[in-house]
Amino acid sequence: MDETEFWELIDATREAAEGDAEDQADLLVDRLMQLDPERVVDFARHFESRYNRSYTWDLWGAATILLSGASDDAFDYFRCWLIGRGREVFEGGIHDPDHLAELLEDFDEEVDGDGEDLGYAADEAYEELTGAETPDLGLPDQPAEPLGSPFDLEDEAVLAERFPRLWERFRE
C-alpha cells in the first residue's frame, strides 16, 4: 500500500462516516478486512508513522486549545483523530498547528478530537483476518518527549501568543 492508497482509505471512510470518528473507525476496519494481511500491515505502518510524526509540542498546544486541555491520552487520541481528518488537515496541522483554525470547518470538543478507535483499526482488522496480533512494524519508537521546544501547556498567555488564530476562534 502506498501513501496515496492510505489517504484514499482515510478519506473514503471519513466521508462515509460523515466525519464521525467512531463510525469512521468501524468502516475502516471493514475496509481493511477486505485486504490481504500484508496490506493491512502496510496501512498500520503508514498510520503509525504519521502518529509518531505528530508528537510535537506545538501540536499538543493546538490540541490543548481545541480540547480545553489535553492530557497525554487526550493528545494521543487527538493525533489519531487528526490523521482521520485526511491528508490536507493532517499535513497542514503538522506544518503549522495554528493553521488548524482555517483547516477545521467546525470543532466541537464533545464529539471531535477523539480518534482513539482509529488508532486500533488496523490491529483489529489484522487480528480478525489472521487470528494473530499485528507484527512489529519495523518503525522507530515514538520519541520519549514531544519534538520541538517545550512550553507550559497550561499558560493561557503562552497559548494565545503561540496560536493566535486558534485562540481567537476556539478559546472558551
C-alpha positions in Angstrom: 0.0 0.0 0.0 1.4 3.4 -0.9 0.7 6.7 0.6 -2.0 7.6 -1.9 -3.9 4.4 -1.1 -3.5 5.1 2.6 -5.1 8.6 2.3 -7.8 7.3 0.0 -8.9 4.8 2.6 -8.9 7.5 5.3 -10.9 9.9 3.1 -13.4 7.4 1.9 -14.2 6.2 5.4 -14.4 9.7 6.8 -16.8 10.8 4.1 -18.9 7.6 4.5 -19.0 8.2 8.3 -19.9 11.9 7.8 -16.9 12.9 10.0 -17.9 10.7 13.0 -14.6 9.2 14.2 -16.1 6.1 15.8 -18.1 5.3 12.7 -15.1 6.0 10.6 -13.1 3.5 12.7 -15.7 0.8 12.2 -15.8 1.5 8.4 -12.1 1.4 8.3 -11.9 -2.0 10.0 -14.5 -3.3 7.4 -12.5 -1.9 4.5 -9.2 -3.2 5.8 -10.6 -6.6 6.3 -11.2 -6.7 2.5 -7.4 -6.5 2.0 -4.8 -9.1 2.5 -3.0 -9.1 5.8 0.3 -7.6 4.4 -1.6 -4.6 3.1 -3.2 -4.1 6.5 0.3 -4.1 8.0 1.3 -1.5 5.3 -1.7 0.6 6.4 -0.7 0.3 10.0 2.9 1.4 9.1 1.6 4.5 7.4 -0.7 5.3 10.3 1.9 4.8 13.0 4.5 6.8 11.1 2.1 9.8 10.9 1.1 9.3 14.5 4.8 9.4 15.7 5.5 12.4 13.4 2.7 14.3 15.1 4.2 14.0 18.6 5.2 17.7 18.8 4.9 20.4 21.4 3.2 22.7 19.0 0.5 20.3 18.0 -0.1 19.5 21.7 -0.6 23.2 22.3 -3.1 23.3 19.5 -4.9 20.3 20.9 -4.9 22.0 24.3 -6.8 25.0 22.9 -9.2 22.9 20.9 -10.0 20.4 23.7 -9.8 23.0 26.5 -7.0 21.0 27.9 -5.2 17.8 26.7 -3.8 15.1 28.9 -1.3 12.6 27.5 -4.1 10.3 26.5 -6.3 13.0 25.1 -3.4 14.2 22.9 -2.8 10.6 21.7 -6.4 10.3 20.7 -6.3 13.8 19.1 -3.4 12.8 16.9 -5.4 9.7 15.7 -8.4 12.0 15.0 -6.2 14.4 13.1 -4.9 11.6 10.8 -8.6 10.7 10.3 -9.3 14.2 9.0 -7.3 13.5 5.9 -4.0 14.5 4.3 -4.7 18.2 3.9 -5.8 18.8 7.5 -3.1 16.5 8.9 -0.2 17.9 6.9 -1.4 21.5 7.4 -1.7 20.9 11.2 1.7 19.4 11.4 3.4 22.1 9.4 1.6 25.0 11.2 -0.7 23.9 14.1 -2.2 27.4 14.3 -3.4 26.9 10.7 -6.0 24.4 12.0 -8.1 27.5 12.7 -8.6 27.7 9.0 -8.4 24.0 8.1 -11.2 22.8 10.5 -14.6 23.8 9.4 -16.0 23.3 12.9 -14.8 21.8 16.1 -17.0 20.6 18.9 -14.8 19.2 21.8 -17.7 16.9 22.8 -17.6 15.0 19.6 -14.4 16.0 17.8 -10.8 15.4 18.6 -11.1 11.8 19.9 -9.9 9.3 17.3 -8.8 6.5 19.8 -10.7 3.8 17.8 -9.0 4.9 14.6 -5.7 4.1 16.2 -6.7 0.5 16.7 -8.5 -0.1 13.3 -5.5 -1.8 11.6 -4.8 -4.0 14.6 -8.4 -5.1 14.9 -8.6 -5.9 11.1 -5.3 -7.8 11.2 -6.4 -9.9 14.2 -9.8 -10.7 12.6 -8.0 -11.7 9.3 -5.2 -13.8 10.8 -6.1 -14.6 14.4 -2.7 -13.1 15.4 -1.5 -9.8 16.7 -0.1 -7.3 14.2 3.6 -7.9 13.7 6.2 -5.4 14.6 6.0 -2.6 12.1 9.8 -2.0 12.0 9.4 1.7 12.8 11.4 3.6 15.4 9.6 4.1 18.7 7.9 7.4 19.4 10.3 9.8 21.0 10.3 9.9 24.8 9.4 13.6 24.6 7.5 15.6 22.0 9.5 17.1 19.3 10.2 20.9 19.4 10.6 23.3 22.2 8.7 22.6 25.4 6.4 25.2 26.8 3.7 25.4 29.5 0.6 24.0 28.1 -1.5 25.4 31.0 -0.3 29.0 30.4 -3.1 30.8 28.5 -1.0 33.8 27.7 1.6 31.5 26.0 -1.1 29.6 24.1 -2.7 32.8 22.9 0.7 34.1 21.7 1.8 30.9 20.0 -1.5 30.1 18.4 -3.3 33.4 17.8 -5.7 32.2 15.2 -6.7 29.1 17.1 -7.0 31.1 20.3 -9.2 33.7 18.7 -11.5 31.1 17.0 -11.8 28.3 19.6 -10.9 29.5 23.1 -13.6 29.1 25.7 
